[in-house]
Amino acid sequence: MVRRILTAGAAGAVVLAATTPAFAHTYGGALGGGFAQGFLHPLGGLDHLLAMVAVGIWAAQLGGRALGFVPAAFVAAMVGGGIAGMAGFPLPMVEFGIAASVVLMGGLIALGSRLSLPLGMALVALFAVFHGHAHGLEAPAAANPLLYGFGFALATALLHGLGIGLALAAGRLAAAPALRLAGGAIAASGLALAAGV
C-alpha cells in the first residue's frame, strides 16, 4: 500500500514539476473539453496545487482511515461543486474560498491538528466545493464535460497521493517537523494568494 502511494506521489511530482504557478481558472471557458484538458486544469495553478498536496499531507498526518477517507471526501465534494459550476449555479467568493483553503490546510499541517475523521472530512469537503466550482465553470464550453470532469478528478487524486507520499516519506526519515514547516509555507503562500484575490 505504501509503495503504491509513493509511486502515485512520484508520478504527481513529475506532473507538478512541469507546471507553472498561475491561477488555474480564467472563467472564460476551456478551449477544449476532453480528458487531457480536464487533467491539466488543476495542475496549472499554484492555488490548486498547494491545496491538493496539503490535503494529502494532512490526511497522512491524521493517519489511519483518514488516509483514504479525507482525500475521497475532497474528490467527491469537488465533483459536486464541479457539477454546480457546469450548471451555472452561482457561488460567491470562489477565488477567496480557494485561497482560504490553502491558508487553512497549511495551518492544520503546521499545527499538527488532529480533528476527528468526520470533522476532517467535512472541512475538506467544504474547501473542495470551491475548487470544484472553479473547475466546473470551465466545462460548459467543453466538448465532453464527463471526460473533462474525470480528468480533473483524477489529477486531484494524484496530487493528494503526492501529498500522502511526501508526508509518509518525511515520517520515515524522522523529519516530521519538516512537514510542519511545509505547512507554514503553504499557509503563507495561501495568504499571498488571498491578497491577490
N, C-alpha and C positions, 0 to 999 in steps of 0.2 A: 504494500500500500504506500509506504513512504517513498519507495523507488518510483512509483507511478506519479506521485505528487511532485517529486523533484524533477522528473522528466518533463512533466507539464510546465513546471516553473521555468526550466531551462528553455523550453520552446517559447514560452512567453517572454523571457529575457531577450531572445533573438528578435522577436517582433518588436519589443519595446525599444531596443537599440536602433531600430530602423525608422522610428517615428520622430516627428518634430513637435516641439512644445507649442501648441496653439489651441484655442478653443475648438472643440470638436463639432460645434453646431453653429450653423450660419442662419438657420431658419429660412433659407431660400429654397429648400427642396434639393434632394440629392439628384445629381445628373443621371446617375444610373440607379438601379434598384435591385440588383441581384445579390447573391450571397457575398461576393467579394466586396462590394461597396458597403454592405452591412457590417461585414467583418472588420473592415478597415476604419469604419466610422468612429468607434470608441478609442481606437489607437491613435487618432490624430490630434488629441487634445490632452494637455497636461492635467487638466482638472479631472477628467475621466480616468486617466491612467493612475493618478495618485489615489483616487477613491477606491478603485477596483483592487489595487495591490494592497491598500490599507485594510480593506475588508478581509482579505486572505490572511494578512499578518495577525489581525485581531482575532480571527477565528482560531488560528493556531495558538495564540496566547491563551485563549479560553480553554482549548483542548477538548478532549472527549467528543461528545456528539456534536458540539459546536463546530468542529472541523468540517463537517458536511452540511449541517443544517443552516448555519449562518450564511454561507455563500449561496445555498439553494434558495433561502428566503429572499436574498437580494435579487437573484436572477428571476425568480417568479414574479416579484413585485415590479421589477424593471419591465418585464414583458407586459404586465398590466398597464403600467404607465405608458409604454410604447403604443399599445392599442388605443389608449385615451388620446395620445398625441396624434396618431394617424386619423382618428375620428374627429379631430379638431376641438376636442374638449379643452376649454381654457384652464390653465394652471398658472396662478400668479407667481412671480419671482422665481422662475425656474433656474436662471443663472445663479441667483443668490443661494437658492436651495442646494445647488450642486457645489458651490464654493463652501457653503456651511458644512456640507457632508465631509469635505476634505479636512476642514478645521476640526470637526468633532471626532472623526475617525482617528486622525493623528493624535488628538488629545487623549482618546481612550487608550491608544497604544502607549503613549508617553507615560500615562499614569498607571498603566498595567491594570486598568479597570476590569473587574470580573463581574459583569452583570449576569443575572440568571439567563438561561437559554431562551425562554420565551421573550423576555425583555430585549435581549440582544437581537433576536430575530426580528422583532417588531421595529426596533430602531433602524437596522439596516434596510428593512423593507420600506420604511418611510423615506430614507435617502434615495432608495432605488427608484421610487416613483418619479422623482425629479430627473434622474438620469434617463430613465425610460422615456419620459415625456419628450425630452430633448431629442432623443433618437427617433421617436415616432413622428415628430414634426418634419423630419427629413423624408419620411417614407411616402407621403401622398404622390409625389412626382415619380416614385419608383415604378419600374416595370413589373416587379414581382415583390410585393410587400412581405409575403411569407418567407421568401428566401432572404430578403434583406433583414427581417427580424431574427431569423435563425442565425444569420451571420453575426449580428451584434450581440446576441445572447451567447454564442459560442466564444467570441472574443472576450466577453466579460468573464465567463467561466475560466478561461485560460489565464486571464490576469489575476483572478482570485487564486488560481493554482500557483502562479508565480509568487504571490504574497505568502501563501502557505509554505511553499518550498523555501523561500528566504528565511522565514521565521523558524522552520524546523532545522535548517542548516545552521542558523545562528545559535539555536539551542544546543545543537550537537557540539559546536565549537566553544561552548561556555561563554557565549557573547550576548547573553540576553540583555544586558544593559545597552548594547548597541541598538537593539530594537526600540528601546525607549527613546534613545537619541534620534533614531529614524522617525519615530512617531512625532517628536517635537519638530523635526524638519518638515514633515508632511503638514502638520498644523500650521507652521509658519508660512509654508507655500500656499495653503488654503487662504490664509489672511491676506496674502498678496493678491491672490486671485479675486477675493471678495472686494478688495479695494478697487480693482479694475472693473467690477460689475456696474 
